[in-house]
């Protein structure tokens, strides 16, 4: 069963594309999630992408 949105404290979102990789970090502040960090890398893509889920 997926967690309820109110129970999620941190979210990391990534977009691994062919030319760029982008990532955003969201943290719960009060009753809402706010973007804390945004990064982008322009480089050759890596052969492997690891997906990790956890509490």
N, C-alpha and C positions, 0 to 999 in steps of 0.2 A: 504494500500500500504506500503510495507516495506521501511525503510529508505535507502538512497543511501549510499554506503560505505564511501564516502567522508564526509558525515554528521555525522558519528558515532564517538564519542569522546572516549568512554570507552566501553570495552567488558569484561564481566565476563563469563568464560567458566568453567563448572563443569562436573565431571564424578563421579556419585554416584554408586559405585559398591557394591558387596556383602561383600567385606572385607575391601576395602579402599575407601575413598572419596578424590578426587583431585580437585583443583581449580587453575585457572590462571586468572590474571588480566592484561589486555592490555589497554594501553592508546595511544592516537594519539599524535605523536611527529613529527611535521613538516608534511610531506606528507605520513607518514607510521605509522602503529600501532606497538608498541614495548611491549614485555612482561615486566611488572613491578614487578610482584610478582607471585610466584608459591608455593602452599602449598599442604600438603598431611596429611591425618589423617588415622591411622589404628585403627579401633575400630568396635564395633558391629554396624551394620546399624540401622538407625532410621526407625520407622514405617512409617513416613510421610516425603515427600519431597515437598517443596513449590517452584513453578516456578513463578517468577515475571518478567514481561516485562514492560518497561516504558522508557520514554524519560529523 
